[in-house]
Amino acid sequence: MVQSVNTKVDFVADATSYMGLTDYGKVMIGDKAFEFYNARNAQKYIRIPWNEVDYVIASVMFQGKWIPRYALRTKKNGTYTFSSKHPKDVLRAIRNYVESERMVKSLTFFQVVKRGLKAMFGRKRSQ
């Protein structure tokens, strides 16, 4: 059995991890770390200490009515993407441990397309 590093748990919710194949389980937010535990295999877990979290990136749609997924970018190990049944509550619980300047919105589909078009056609061609 895997032991949690948290001494106090603030929030637990059903969640999905998008690391490689999709894994279903529970997300646990506590005083020391963000933890994801797989529902089928207790040995498959993700533990991200709060001092390793660089940014929390949320995909916000319809002016905040719907948050389909959020990601935690770490200082060394990359980005971990999750979704949960109650994403607003998860992000509120994360806000207690991560500064609000480090919680950002992801780019929308149209912002990505606009940047791509600017990169393609906005450059002056030197010949």
C-alpha positions as CSV (number, residue, x, y, z in Angstrom):
1,M,0.0,0.0,0.0
2,V,1.3,3.5,-0.9
3,Q,1.5,6.0,2.0
4,S,0.6,9.6,1.3
5,V,3.1,12.3,2.2
6,N,0.3,14.7,3.2
7,T,-0.3,15.1,6.9
8,K,-3.6,17.1,6.3
9,V,-5.9,16.5,3.3
10,D,-7.8,19.5,2.0
11,F,-9.7,18.0,-0.9
12,V,-10.3,14.6,-2.6
13,A,-12.1,14.2,-5.9
14,D,-12.5,11.6,-8.7
15,A,-10.1,12.5,-11.5
16,T,-8.5,11.4,-14.7
17,S,-4.7,11.6,-15.5
18,Y,-3.6,12.2,-19.1
19,M,0.0,10.9,-18.7
20,G,0.4,8.5,-21.6
21,L,-2.7,6.4,-21.5
22,T,-5.7,7.7,-19.6
23,D,-5.8,6.6,-16.0
24,Y,-8.9,7.0,-13.7
25,G,-8.5,7.5,-10.0
26,K,-8.6,10.1,-7.2
27,V,-6.8,13.4,-6.8
28,M,-5.7,14.4,-3.3
29,I,-4.7,17.9,-2.4
30,G,-2.9,18.2,0.9
31,D,-0.5,20.3,2.9
32,K,2.7,18.8,1.3
33,A,1.8,17.7,-2.2
34,F,-0.7,17.2,-5.1
35,E,-1.3,13.4,-5.4
36,F,-3.1,11.3,-8.0
37,Y,-3.8,7.6,-7.2
38,N,-4.9,5.1,-9.8
39,A,-8.2,3.4,-9.0
40,R,-7.1,0.0,-10.3
41,N,-3.5,-0.2,-9.4
42,A,-2.3,1.5,-6.1
43,Q,1.3,1.3,-7.3
44,K,0.6,3.7,-10.1
45,Y,0.5,7.2,-8.6
46,I,1.7,10.7,-9.3
47,R,3.0,12.8,-6.4
48,I,4.0,16.4,-7.0
49,P,5.3,18.4,-4.0
50,W,4.2,22.0,-3.8
51,N,7.8,23.3,-3.9
52,E,8.2,21.6,-7.4
53,V,5.1,23.2,-8.9
54,D,6.1,26.0,-11.3
55,Y,2.7,26.8,-12.9
56,V,-0.9,25.6,-12.7
57,I,-2.5,26.0,-16.2
58,A,-6.2,25.8,-16.5
59,S,-8.2,25.4,-19.8
60,V,-11.1,27.8,-19.2
61,M,-14.1,27.8,-21.6
62,F,-17.3,29.9,-21.8
63,Q,-16.0,32.6,-19.4
64,G,-15.2,30.2,-16.6
65,K,-18.4,28.2,-16.8
66,W,-16.5,25.0,-17.8
67,I,-12.9,23.9,-17.0
68,P,-12.3,20.7,-18.9
69,R,-8.8,20.1,-17.7
70,Y,-5.9,21.6,-15.8
71,A,-2.2,21.0,-15.8
72,L,0.7,21.3,-13.3
73,R,4.0,22.3,-14.8
74,T,6.9,21.3,-12.6
75,K,10.3,22.9,-12.4
76,K,12.2,19.8,-13.6
77,N,9.9,17.0,-14.8
78,G,7.5,18.6,-17.3
79,T,3.7,19.0,-17.4
80,Y,1.1,16.7,-15.8
81,T,-2.4,17.1,-17.1
82,F,-5.6,16.1,-15.2
83,S,-9.3,16.6,-15.3
84,S,-11.7,16.0,-12.4
85,K,-15.4,16.1,-11.6
86,H,-15.1,19.3,-9.7
87,P,-12.3,21.3,-11.3
88,K,-13.2,24.6,-9.7
89,D,-13.0,23.1,-6.2
90,V,-9.7,21.5,-7.1
91,L,-8.3,24.8,-8.3
92,R,-9.5,26.6,-5.2
93,A,-7.8,24.0,-3.0
94,I,-4.6,24.4,-5.1
95,R,-4.7,28.1,-4.7
96,N,-4.0,27.7,-1.0
97,Y,-0.5,26.4,-1.8
98,V,0.4,28.0,-5.1
99,E,0.6,31.8,-5.6
100,S,-2.2,33.3,-7.7
101,E,0.5,34.7,-10.2
102,R,1.5,31.1,-10.9
103,M,-2.1,30.1,-11.9
104,V,-2.8,31.0,-15.5
105,K,-5.3,30.3,-18.3
106,S,-4.2,28.2,-21.3
107,L,-4.5,29.6,-24.8
108,T,-7.7,29.0,-26.6
109,F,-7.9,27.3,-30.0
110,F,-8.4,30.6,-31.8
111,Q,-5.4,32.2,-30.0
112,V,-3.2,29.3,-31.1
113,V,-4.4,29.6,-34.8
114,K,-3.9,33.4,-34.7
115,R,-0.4,33.1,-33.4
116,G,0.4,30.5,-36.1
117,L,-1.0,32.7,-38.9
118,K,1.0,35.7,-37.6
119,A,4.1,33.6,-37.6
120,M,3.5,32.4,-41.1
121,F,2.4,35.7,-42.7
122,G,3.6,38.3,-40.3
123,R,7.3,37.9,-41.0
124,K,9.0,40.1,-43.6
125,R,10.8,38.0,-46.1
126,S,14.4,38.9,-46.6
127,Q,15.6,38.2,-50.2
